[in-house]
Amino acid sequence: MLSVLLLSFLVSAAPQANPALIRVADGKLQVGFDSATGSVCELIHDGYNQIADNPVPLGLWQISVGSGQTSQELTAERAGQPKIERLAGNQPGLRLMWDKVAVGGMEPLRVEVMVRLGQQDAPLSRWNLSVTKPKNVRLKQVRFPRVPGLRERAGEILAVPRELGVLSRDPRALFQGKANKGMRISWRYPWSLSLQCLAFYQHDGPGFYAACDDTEGYRKDFAMWGDGKGQVHFEVLHEPEQEAAEMTEFLLPFTVVLGAFRGDWTTTAQIYRESPSAKTFAARGRLHRGLTPAWLSETGLWLWNRGRSQQVLGPATVMRKHLQAPVSILWHWWHNCPYDAGFPEYLPPREGAEPFKAALAAAERQDVRAILYMNQRLWGTQTRSWTNECAEVHAVKEKDGKVRAEVYNTFMKAPCAPMCIGTRFWRDKYAGLAQEVLCDLKPAGVYMDQVGVLASCYDPNHGHILGPGRYWTDGLAMLATEIRDRTSKRGPVGLGGEFCGEPWIGNIDMTLALSVSHDRLGASPTYEPIPFFQAVYHGHTVVFGSMAGLAHPPYDEKWPQELTPPGRLTLLDRKFAKQFYLDHARTFAWGMQPMLANFLPSHLKERAEEMDFVTRMVRTRMRTLKYLLHGTWLRPPTLDVPQQEIDVANVGTYTPLKESKRTYPVALAGAWRAADGDVGIALASISDEKLALRLPINAKAYGLKDGCSVYRTDEIGRHRLGRFDVREPAVRLELSPLAVCMIEFCAKQ
């Protein structure tokens, strides 16, 4: 009762005196609605309303309906005054009802919204929606809840788990768009969004939190947009499966969570990590369940090399001897067909099955293992198999019944069709190829490219619902199970995939995340990468990868040789060395398995300093796996270090080199709690100068006791620094140029 009274006191007198508002509160959060329209007007935590005063009117919901060939937009603000009543029970809540939502020429609809508080130990509210309608009325889109006019605050930040995660430090300008006309940005889950949440906040100040509780992987978009007048709005958009056809009552199949917090994106990751859906997904993680192959956890470094075995396995065995740690390979261009053109005609290997098998076996005896590239989505439409196997029948169809081919290969311009994973044909085709590869050639696993690229298929003969649906993630689960069942006699195999995504961490063993190479990919400087996904699911699945390399990309021997760009596999200018260090520093601090692209043995001498950085990073990481493979993300201490402008190269297989300059801090930190309670702070410097650091340690947040032992672990070994004193909660140390180390706080001596 006291907390409720305190909250009421903190809220300004004017809103409290407004009789037009209906409120519900639980002592942590207060939600207020305009009684005339049902629009959200208050989302108050610690006396701060996340919604601006006098926001642009925005209805709580907007529903696109259709009947026959006609469609209409229904909105809460035009549906009349809702009936609002309080929910019974110990947990505060409201029910908002629009009994007669007019639909021209049709029976009216009933829309009901329920809002509940107090179900988690955090300032969060849970939102559900239902629609009662005639059977013949289809629901094409449901936009709910819609939050108007997020209050402007100083130093605004937007954090979104787009793939690994991104952060924007001037989001309001981003949403106002060009010429201040306003711009809408949406992020689709699952695919673009690896998690179902986002945060809009002031650093260490008030923040708006939005999430969904959904363990089934329903399609949804998180969207924010500017109105050209300085205001920013938020909504969740859902496309009901089968457009809710033949249903008289539609229930939004997930709960939307709206709330507030004080902190930063790590705070929101911690909130989301404790949500029911995140806990469910985490429990499915194959690393967490001990189901990943042993070699995967033991991997010291990944190499991303392409071509025949002498171009891939040869350099890998050299690296294995150099590192004195196991090396794994993401192997492209081993297959008989040209890359991004001839899929799925992978077999036989381009150098022949027997030499290939012998090379793989010899490499494995030297602790070098490979996963082979096999795109699990594309079929080249100019291949013989496309015609001979009538593959078009089983390809993804648009609403007009046509296949929309995709072209990735800029040298051959060869179209590929996305295949429908909802069909038994495609799952059998891919699982059969994987079985042949894994059981005959015997690599350590396969890399199922484009795992996270979902599609909506409208072919009525495929046996799945039409349009958006969970059949895509369900199909991936069935495909992974089929591959493992077919290959069970040969022992555990590793299945890798592209794009971080919580719905499939129970299906694949490892995820390639290239976000650490944000600049190399040509991503906008409007955003910077953050380890949002790692902050939630580290220790439950293996995340690896980067595009960090010292040479220009290679060219596939199966592509037209007359189009080969000059300089393939030649060294990049050494001015890009800082970018190379930065990519690897992110990988280390963010608890990912590191990767080196386009490695040649000559780099050990020609780029000795850069290779020394990688070597020290790998050896330090291998000594600290209880943090960097299995640990739980904590907020790292703030590093008071200079910013430095560095040269960055945007270069890829199909993209010529483009240069730019960007500014970054010269050192990075990540913080992790091990299962035994010890805490490790990962540090990586990209500076050519020594750095004197003072690490402020939040003993309470880290759970550290006075007198615990402090160690420094690096490539040389583990060195005791002393004891931690809670009266002076800071660690002072010096980082040598390009240093990589772990500072450990351990209860045991």
C-alpha positions in Angstrom: 0.0 0.0 0.0 2.8 2.4 0.9 4.5 1.8 -2.5 1.2 2.6 -4.3 0.8 5.8 -2.3 4.4 6.8 -3.0 3.9 6.3 -6.7 0.8 8.4 -6.7 2.7 11.1 -4.9 5.6 11.1 -7.4 3.2 11.6 -10.4 2.5 15.3 -11.0 -0.8 16.6 -9.6 -2.3 17.7 -13.0 -2.5 14.2 -14.5 -3.8 12.7 -11.3 -6.6 15.3 -11.2 -7.7 14.5 -14.7 -11.0 12.7 -14.5 -10.8 11.6 -18.2 -8.0 9.2 -17.3 -8.5 5.6 -16.1 -5.5 4.2 -14.3 -4.1 0.9 -13.0 -1.0 0.6 -10.8 0.9 -1.9 -8.8 3.5 0.1 -7.0 6.1 -0.3 -9.7 4.2 0.9 -12.8 1.2 3.0 -13.5 -0.7 2.8 -16.8 -3.3 5.4 -17.7 -5.8 5.4 -20.5 -8.0 8.1 -22.1 -11.4 7.0 -21.0 -13.0 8.4 -24.2 -10.8 6.6 -26.7 -8.8 4.0 -24.8 -5.5 5.5 -26.0 -2.5 5.0 -23.7 -1.6 8.3 -22.0 0.6 7.2 -19.1 3.3 4.6 -18.6 4.8 5.9 -15.3 7.8 4.5 -13.4 9.7 6.4 -10.6 7.6 9.4 -11.4 8.6 9.5 -15.0 5.9 9.2 -17.7 7.3 7.5 -20.8 4.6 9.1 -22.9 4.8 12.8 -23.7 2.3 15.4 -22.6 -0.4 15.9 -25.2 0.8 13.2 -27.6 -0.5 12.9 -31.1 -3.8 10.9 -30.9 -3.1 7.3 -31.6 -5.6 4.5 -31.1 -4.7 1.5 -29.0 -5.3 -0.8 -31.9 -5.7 -0.8 -35.6 -7.1 -3.8 -37.5 -7.2 -4.4 -41.2 -10.2 -6.6 -42.1 -11.4 -8.1 -45.4 -14.5 -9.7 -46.7 -14.6 -10.9 -50.3 -12.7 -8.4 -52.4 -13.1 -5.4 -50.0 -10.9 -4.4 -47.1 -11.1 -1.8 -44.4 -9.0 -0.2 -41.7 -10.6 -0.2 -38.2 -9.1 1.9 -35.5 -9.8 2.3 -31.9 -10.1 6.1 -32.1 -13.0 5.8 -34.6 -14.6 2.9 -32.8 -16.2 5.0 -30.1 -15.8 5.1 -26.3 -14.7 1.8 -24.8 -16.2 0.2 -21.7 -13.5 0.0 -19.1 -13.7 -2.2 -16.0 -11.2 -3.4 -13.4 -10.2 -7.1 -13.3 -10.9 -9.1 -10.2 -8.1 -10.8 -8.3 -4.9 -9.8 -6.5 -3.1 -8.6 -9.6 -4.2 -5.2 -10.8 -5.7 -5.1 -14.3 -8.2 -3.5 -16.7 -10.4 -4.7 -19.4 -11.2 -2.4 -22.3 -14.1 -3.4 -24.6 -15.4 -1.9 -27.9 -18.6 -3.8 -28.2 -19.8 -2.6 -31.6 -17.0 -1.8 -34.0 -18.7 -0.9 -37.2 -17.7 -2.6 -40.4 -19.4 -1.3 -43.4 -22.1 -3.6 -44.6 -21.2 -6.3 -42.1 -22.0 -7.4 -38.6 -20.0 -5.3 -36.1 -16.9 -6.7 -34.4 -16.1 -6.8 -30.7 -12.6 -5.9 -29.6 -11.4 -6.6 -26.1 -8.1 -5.7 -24.5 -6.8 -6.9 -21.2 -3.9 -5.2 -19.3 -2.4 -6.8 -16.3 0.3 -5.7 -13.9 2.2 -7.3 -11.0 3.1 -10.6 -12.7 6.8 -10.1 -12.6 9.1 -8.4 -10.1 9.7 -5.5 -12.5 7.8 -2.4 -13.7 6.1 -4.3 -16.5 2.5 -4.6 -17.9 1.2 -7.5 -20.0 -1.2 -6.9 -22.9 -3.6 -9.2 -24.7 -6.2 -8.7 -27.4 -9.1 -10.6 -28.8 -11.5 -10.0 -31.6 -15.0 -11.5 -31.9 -16.2 -11.4 -35.5 -18.3 -13.1 -38.2 -16.6 -16.2 -39.8 -16.4 -14.5 -43.2 -14.4 -11.5 -42.0 -10.7 -12.0 -42.4 -8.1 -10.2 -40.2 -5.2 -9.2 -42.4 -3.2 -7.2 -39.9 -3.4 -6.4 -36.2 -1.4 -3.5 -34.9 -1.4 -3.7 -31.1 -0.6 -2.1 -28.7 0.1 1.3 -30.2 2.0 3.7 -28.0 1.9 7.4 -28.9 4.5 10.1 -28.4 7.4 8.5 -26.5 8.7 11.4 -24.3 11.9 13.1 -25.6 14.8 12.8 -23.2 18.4 13.9 -23.2 20.9 11.6 -24.9 18.4 9.2 -26.3 19.5 5.7 -27.3 17.7 3.0 -29.2 18.8 -0.6 -28.7 17.4 -3.4 -30.9 18.4 -7.1 -31.1 18.8 -6.9 -34.8 20.8 -10.1 -35.5 23.5 -9.9 -32.7 22.3 -6.4 -31.7 22.6 -2.7 -32.7 22.5 0.6 -30.9 21.6 4.1 -32.3 22.7 7.2 -30.4 20.4 9.6 -32.2 17.2 7.6 -32.9 14.8 10.6 -32.9 16.6 12.1 -35.8 16.6 8.7 -37.5 12.8 8.5 -37.2 12.2 12.0 -38.5 13.8 11.0 -41.8 14.8 13.2 -44.6 13.4 16.7 -44.7 11.7 15.9 -41.3 8.8 14.2 -43.1 8.9 11.2 -40.7 10.2 7.7 -41.3 8.9 4.3 -40.2 11.4 1.5 -39.3 10.3 -2.0 -38.5 12.1 -5.1 -37.5 10.7 -8.6 -38.2 10.7 -11.4 -35.8 11.9 -14.1 -36.3 14.7 -13.1 -38.7 15.8 -9.5 -38.4 15.1 -9.6 -34.7 16.9 -12.4 -32.8 14.9 -11.6 -29.6 11.4 -10.2 -29.1 12.3 -6.9 -27.4 13.7 -3.4 -27.8 14.6 -0.5 -25.6 14.4 3.3 -26.1 16.1 5.1 -23.2 18.4 7.7 -21.7 21.7 6.2 -20.6 21.4 5.4 -16.8 18.1 7.2 -17.0 14.5 6.4 -17.7 13.7 4.0 -20.5 10.8 2.4 -22.4 10.9 -1.3 -22.7 8.8 -3.4 -25.2 8.8 -7.2 -25.6 6.6 -10.2 -26.4 6.2 -13.5 -24.6 6.0 -16.1 -27.3 7.7 -19.5 -27.4 6.1 -20.6 -30.7 7.9 -18.2 -33.0 4.8 -16.3 -34.3 5.6 -13.7 -37.0 5.5 -10.1 -35.7 7.1 -6.7 -36.5 8.3 -4.3 -33.9 7.9 -0.8 -35.4 8.7 2.8 -34.5 8.1 5.9 -36.6 8.4 9.6 -36.5 5.5 11.9 -37.5 7.6 14.7 -38.9 6.7 16.9 -35.8 9.3 15.5 -33.4 7.1 12.7 -31.9 8.1 9.0 -32.1 5.5 6.2 -31.8 5.6 2.5 -31.3 3.5 -0.6 -32.2 3.6 -4.3 -32.7 2.2 -5.6 -36.0 1.0 -9.2 -36.4 -0.4 -10.9 -39.4 -2.8 -13.6 -38.2 -2.2 -17.1 -39.6 -4.7 -17.8 -42.4 -6.1 -14.3 -41.8 -8.1 -15.9 -38.9 -10.5 -17.3 -41.6 -13.5 -19.2 -40.4 -12.8 -18.1 -36.8 -15.4 -16.3 -34.8 -13.0 -15.4 -32.1 -9.4 -14.5 -32.7 -6.9 -14.3 -29.7 -3.6 -12.6 -30.3 -1.4 -15.7 -29.9 1.2 -14.0 -27.7 1.4 -11.5 -24.9 2.9 -8.0 -25.5 4.9 -6.6 -22.6 5.3 -2.9 -22.1 7.3 -1.4 -19.2 9.9 1.0 -18.0 13.4 0.8 -16.5 16.4 2.8 -15.5 19.8 1.7 -16.9 20.9 0.8 -20.4 20.6 -2.0 -22.9 22.2 -4.5 -20.5 19.3 -3.7 -18.1 16.8 -4.7 -20.8 18.7 -7.8 -21.7 18.6 -8.8 -18.0 14.8 -8.1 -17.9 14.2 -10.1 -21.1 16.5 -13.0 -19.9 14.1 -13.5 -16.9 11.0 -13.5 -19.1 9.0 -16.8 -19.4 9.7 -17.1 -23.2 13.4 -16.5 -22.9 13.7 -19.1 -20.1 11.9 -21.6 -22.3 14.1 -21.0 -25.3 17.2 -21.0 -23.1 16.3 -24.4 -21.7 16.1 -25.8 -25.3 19.6 -24.6 -26.1 21.8 -27.5 -27.3 25.0 -26.2 -25.6 23.0 -25.8 -22.3 21.7 -29.3 -22.7 25.1 -30.8 -23.4 24.1 -31.9 -26.9 26.7 -30.1 -29.0 29.6 -32.2 -30.3 32.7 -32.0 -28.1 34.9 -30.6 -30.8 32.7 -27.5 -31.0 33.3 -26.5 -27.4 37.0 -27.2 -27.8 37.4 -25.0 -31.0 40.1 -22.4 -30.5 39.8 -20.6 -33.9 37.5 -20.9 -37.0 39.0 -20.3 -40.4 36.7 -19.2 -43.2 38.6 -20.4 -46.3 37.2 -21.4 -49.6 38.1 -23.7 -52.4 39.7 -27.1 -52.7 41.3 -29.0 -49.8 44.8 -27.6 -50.4 43.4 -24.1 -50.2 41.5 -24.9 -47.0 42.9 -27.8 -45.0 46.5 -27.0 -45.7 46.4 -23.5 -44.2 44.2 -24.9 -41.3 46.8 -27.5 -40.3 49.5 -24.8 -40.4 47.4 -22.7 -38.1 46.7 -25.6 -35.8 50.4 -26.2 -35.2 51.0 -22.5 -34.7 48.2 -22.0 -32.2 48.6 -25.3 -30.4 44.7 -25.2 -30.2 42.0 -27.0 -32.2 41.0 -25.3 -35.5 37.6 -25.6 -37.1 36.7 -24.6 -40.7 33.6 -23.0 -42.3 34.2 -24.5 -45.8 32.7 -22.8 -48.8 33.3 -23.8 -52.5 34.1 -27.5 -51.7 31.1 -28.5 -53.9 30.9 -29.4 -57.5 28.6 -26.5 -58.4 29.4 -22.8 -58.7 28.6 -20.9 -55.5 25.3 -19.1 -55.4 24.3 -20.5 -58.8 24.3 -24.3 -58.9 22.7 -25.3 -55.6 21.8 -28.0 -54.5 24.1 -29.9 -56.9 26.8 -30.2 -54.3 28.1 -33.7 -55.0 30.6 -34.9 -55.8 33.3 -32.6 -54.3 35.0 -30.7 -57.0 38.3 -32.5 -56.4 36.7 -36.0 -56.3 35.1 -37.9 -53.4 38.0 -40.1 -52.5 40.8 -37.4 -52.3 38.4 -35.2 -50.5 37.5 -37.9 -47.9 41.2 -38.7 -47.4 42.1 -35.0 -46.9 39.3 -34.5 -44.3 40.3 -37.6 -42.4 43.9 -36.6 -42.3 43.0 -33.1 -41.1 40.8 -34.5 -38.3 43.7 -36.6 -37.0 45.5 -33.2 -36.5 42.6 -31.6 -34.6 41.2 -29.8 -37.7 37.5 -30.2 -38.4 35.3 -28.8 -41.0 31.6 -28.0 -41.5 30.6 -27.9 -45.2 28.5 -25.2 -46.7 25.1 -26.4 -47.9 22.5 -23.7 -48.4 19.2 -25.0 -46.9 17.0 -22.7 -48.8 18.0 -22.1 -52.4 17.8 -24.1 -55.7 19.4 -22.7 -58.8 16.7 -22.4 -61.5 19.2 -22.9 -64.4 20.4 -26.3 -63.1 19.4 -29.6 -64.6 18.0 -30.9 -61.3 15.6 -27.9 -61.2 14.0 -29.2 -64.3 14.5 -33.0 -63.9 13.1 -33.0 -60.3 10.3 -30.6 -61.0 11.6 -28.4 -58.2 9.5 -25.5 -59.1 6.4 -27.3 -57.7 8.0 -27.2 -54.3 9.4 -23.6 -54.4 8.0 -20.7 -52.4 5.1 -19.1 -54.2 3.9 -15.5 -54.0 0.2 -14.5 -53.8 0.0 -14.6 -57.6 1.3 -18.2 -57.6 4.6 -17.3 -59.1 8.2 -18.0 -58.0 10.2 -14.9 -57.2 13.8 -15.9 -58.0 16.7 -14.3 -56.0 20.0 -13.3 -57.6 23.1 -13.2 -55.3 25.9 -14.1 -57.8 26.8 -10.8 -59.4 29.3 -12.5 -61.8 27.0 -15.1 -63.2 23.7 -13.4 -62.6 22.2 -16.9 -62.0 18.8 -16.9 -60.4 18.0 -19.1 -57.4 14.5 -19.9 -56.0 13.7 -20.1 -52.3 12.4 -23.6 -51.6 9.5 -24.1 -49.2 10.7 -25.8 -46.0 7.0 -26.6 -45.3 7.1 -29.3 -48.0 8.1 -32.8 -47.3 9.8 -32.9 -50.7 12.4 -30.2 -49.8 13.1 -31.5 -46.4 13.7 -35.0 -47.8 15.8 -33.5 -50.6 18.0 -31.5 -48.2 18.2 -34.2 -45.5 19.1 -36.8 -48.1 22.0 -34.6 -49.3 23.1 -33.9 -45.8 23.0 -37.7 -45.0 25.1 -38.5 -48.0 27.6 -35.7 -47.2 27.9 -36.5 -43.5 27.9 -40.3 -43.7 30.1 -40.7 -46.8 32.5 -37.8 -46.8 32.4 -37.6 -43.0 33.0 -33.9 -42.2 32.3 -32.7 -38.7 29.0 -31.1 -39.7 27.2 -29.0 -42.3 26.6 -25.2 -42.4 22.9 -24.6 -43.3 23.1 -21.2 -44.8 20.1 -18.8 -44.6 18.6 -20.6 -41.7 17.2 -17.4 -40.4 15.7 -16.2 -43.7 12.0 -16.9 -43.5 9.4 -16.6 -46.3 5.6 -16.6 -46.7 4.4 -19.2 -49.2 1.0 -19.2 -50.8 1.0 -22.5 -52.6 -2.2 -24.4 -51.6 -0.6 -27.7 -52.5 2.2 -27.6 -50.0 0.3 -28.9 -47.1 0.8 -25.8 -44.8 -1.2 -22.8 -44.0 -1.0 -20.0 -46.6 1.0 -16.9 -46.1 2.9 -16.1 -42.8 3.1 -18.9 -40.4 5.1 -21.0 -38.0 5.6 -23.7 -40.5 9.0 -22.2 -41.4 10.5 -22.5 -37.9 8.6 -25.8 -37.4 10.0 -27.0 -40.7 13.5 -26.2 -39.6 13.0 -28.2 -36.4 11.8 -31.2 -38.4 14.7 -30.9 -40.9 17.3 -30.8 -38.2 15.8 -33.8 -36.4 15.6 -35.7 -39.7 19.3 -35.0 -40.4 20.3 -36.2 -37.0 18.1 -39.3 -37.2 19.6 -40.2 -40.6 23.1 -39.8 -39.4 22.8 -41.2 -35.9 25.0 -44.2 -36.7 28.1 -42.1 -37.4 27.9 -40.2 -34.1 27.1 -36.6 -33.3 27.2 -34.1 -36.1 27.4 -30.3 -35.9 24.7 -28.3 -37.6 25.4 -24.6 -38.1 23.3 -21.8 -39.4 23.2 -18.2 -40.3 21.7 -15.4 -38.2 21.1 -15.4 -34.4 17.6 -16.4 -33.5 16.1 -17.7 -30.3 13.5 -20.0 -32.0 16.2 -22.3 -33.5 18.8 -22.5 -30.7 17.3 -25.9 -29.8 17.7 -27.1 -33.4 21.2 -26.1 -34.5 24.5 -26.2 -32.6 26.1 -23.0 -33.7 25.2 -19.7 -35.2 27.4 -17.6 -37.5 27.1 -13.9 -36.4 29.0 -11.4 -38.6 27.8 -8.3 -36.7 31.2 -8.0 -35.1 32.4 -7.0 -38.6 29.7 -4.2 -38.8 31.9 -1.8 -40.7 33.4 -4.5 -43.1 29.8 -5.4 -44.0 29.1 -1.8 -45.0 26.5 -1.3 -42.2 25.4 2.3 -41.6 27.4 4.4 -39.1 24.0 5.3 -37.7 24.2 2.1 -35.7 26.9 0.4 -33.8 27.0 -3.3 -32.9 26.3 -4.6 -29.4 26.1 -8.2 -28.0 22.4 -8.1 -27.2 21.8 -11.8 -28.2 24.8 -12.9 -26.2 23.6 -11.0 -23.2 20.6 -13.2 -23.1 21.6 -16.6 -24.6 25.3 -16.9 -24.0 26.0 -20.4 -22.5 23.0 -21.8 -24.2 24.2 -21.9 -27.8 27.5 -21.3 -29.6 27.9 -18.1 -31.5 30.9 -17.7 -33.8 32.3 -15.7 -36.7 33.6 -12.5 -38.1 34.8 -11.3 -41.5 38.1 -10.2 -40.1 40.8 -11.1 -42.6 44.1 -9.7 -43.9 43.5 -10.4 -47.6 41.0 -9.6 -50.3 38.3 -12.3 -50.8 39.0 -15.2 -53.3 37.1 -15.9 -56.6 35.3 -19.2 -57.2 37.0 -21.3 -59.9 33.5 -22.3 -61.1 32.7 -18.7 -62.0 33.6 -17.1 -65.4 37.4 -16.6 -65.2 37.3 -13.7 -67.6 35.4 -11.7 -64.9 37.9 -12.3 -62.1 38.6 -9.0 -60.3 42.2 -8.2 -59.9 44.0 -8.6 -56.6 42.1 -11.6 -55.2 43.7 -13.0 -52.0 46.3 -10.2 -52.1 47.0 -8.5 -48.8 44.8 -5.5 -47.8 46.6 -2.3 -47.0 48.0 -2.3 -43.5 46.2 0.9 -42.7 43.2 -1.4 -42.1 44.9 -3.2 -39.2 43.0 -1.4 -36.5 39.8 -2.6 -38.1 41.1 -6.1 -38.0 42.0 -5.7 -34.3 38.6 -4.2 -33.5 36.7 -7.2 -35.1 38.6 -9.7 -33.0 38.5 -7.5 -29.9 34.7 -7.5 -30.1 34.7 -11.3 -30.6 36.8 -11.8 -27.5 34.9 -9.4 -25.2 31.5 -10.6 -26.4 32.1 -14.3 -25.7 32.1 -15.5 -29.3 34.3 -18.1 -30.9 36.8 -16.2 -33.1 37.1 -16.5 -36.9 39.8 -15.5 -39.3 38.8 -15.1 -43.0 40.9 -15.9 -46.1 44.0 -17.0 -44.1 47.2 -17.9 -45.9 50.2 -19.4 -44.1 52.3 -16.5 -45.4 50.3 -14.1 -43.2 52.2 -15.4 -40.2 55.3 -13.6 -41.5 53.8 -10.9 -43.7 51.4 -9.7 -41.0 53.2 -11.0 -37.9 51.8 -8.3 -35.6 48.2 -8.9 -36.5 48.6 -12.7 -36.3 50.3 -12.3 -32.9 47.1 -10.5 -31.7 45.0 -13.4 -32.9 47.3 -15.9 -31.3 47.3 -14.2 -27.9 43.5 -13.8 -28.1 42.9 -17.5 -28.8 45.3 -18.7 -26.1 43.8 -16.3 -23.5 40.3 -17.3 -24.5 41.0 -21.0 -24.2 42.2 -20.5 -20.6 38.9 -18.7 -19.7 36.1 -20.7 -21.3 34.1 -20.9 -18.1 33.4 -17.2 -18.8 33.7 -16.9 -22.6 31.8 -20.0 -23.5 29.6 -20.8 -20.6 29.3 -17.5 -18.6 26.3 -15.1 -18.1 26.7 -11.6 -19.3 27.1 -8.8 -16.8 27.3 -5.1 -17.3 31.0 -4.4 -18.0 32.8 -1.6 -16.2 33.0 1.7 -18.0 36.4 2.2 -19.7 37.8 5.7 -19.5 39.9 5.4 -22.7 40.4 7.7 -25.7 38.5 7.5 -29.0 40.4 7.0 -32.1 39.6 7.4 -35.8 40.5 4.4 -37.8 40.4 3.4 -41.5 37.8 0.8 -42.3 37.3 -1.3 -45.4 33.9 -2.5 -46.7 34.8 -5.4 -48.9 33.2 -8.7 -49.7 33.0 -11.5 -52.2 30.7 -9.5 -54.5 31.5 -6.0 -53.3 34.6 -4.0 -54.3 36.6 -2.3 -51.6 35.2 1.0 -50.3 37.1 3.0 -47.7 35.9 5.2 -44.9 36.9 6.4 -41.5 35.0 5.7 -38.2 35.8 6.5 -34.6 35.9 3.9 -31.8 37.2 3.6 -28.3 40.7 2.1 -28.2 39.7 -0.7 -25.7 36.7 -2.9 -25.2 35.4 -4.8 -22.1 32.9 -7.6 -21.5 31.9 -9.0 -18.1 30.8 -12.6 -17.3 29.7 -14.6 -14.3 30.8 -18.2 -14.4 28.6 -21.1 -13.1 30.7 -21.2 -9.9 30.0 -17.5 -9.1 33.4 -16.3 -10.2 33.4 -13.1 -12.3 35.6 -12.4 -15.3 36.2 -9.1 -17.1 37.5 -9.5 -20.6 39.7 -6.7 -21.9 41.1 -6.1 -25.4 43.1 -3.1 -26.5 43.5 -1.9 -30.1 45.8 0.9 -29.1 49.4 1.2 -30.1 50.1 2.9 -26.7 50.0 1.6 -23.1 46.7 2.2 -21.4 46.4 2.9 -17.6 43.0 1.6 -16.6 40.9 2.1 -13.5 38.1 -0.5 -13.6 35.1 0.5 -11.3 33.7 -2.7 -9.9 30.0 -2.9 -8.8 30.6 -5.5 -6.1 26.9 -5.8 -5.3 25.8 -6.4 -8.9 28.6 -8.8 -9.4 28.0 -10.6 -6.1 31.6 -10.2 -5.0 32.7 -10.6 -1.4 35.3 -8.6 0.4 38.7 -10.3 0.2 38.0 -12.4 -2.9 41.2 -13.1 -5.0 41.9 -11.1 -8.1 43.8 -12.7 -11.0 45.0 -11.6 -14.4 44.9 -14.3 -17.1 46.5 -13.8 -20.5 48.3 -15.9 -23.1 51.2 -16.6 -20.7 49.1 -17.9 -17.8 47.3 -16.8 -14.6 48.8 -14.3 -12.3 47.5 -13.2 -8.9 47.0 -9.5 -8.4 45.8 -9.5 -4.8 42.6 -9.3 -3.0 39.4 -7.3 -3.7 38.6 -4.5 -1.2 34.9 -3.5 -1.2 35.9 -0.2 0.4 37.9 0.7 -2.7 35.9 -1.1 -5.4 38.2 -0.5 -8.3 41.0 -2.3 -10.0 44.0 -0.4 -11.5 46.1 -2.0 -14.1 48.1 -1.3 -17.2 47.4 -2.7 -20.6 50.4 -3.0 -22.9 49.8 -2.1 -26.6 47.3 -4.5 -28.2 46.8 -6.4 -25.0 44.2 -9.1 -24.4 43.5 -10.4 -20.9 40.9 -11.5 -18.4 40.6 -10.1 -14.9 39.1 -12.7 -12.6 37.4 -12.3 -9.2 37.4 -15.7 -7.5 36.0 -16.8 -4.2 38.6 -19.6 -3.9 42.3 -18.9 -3.4 
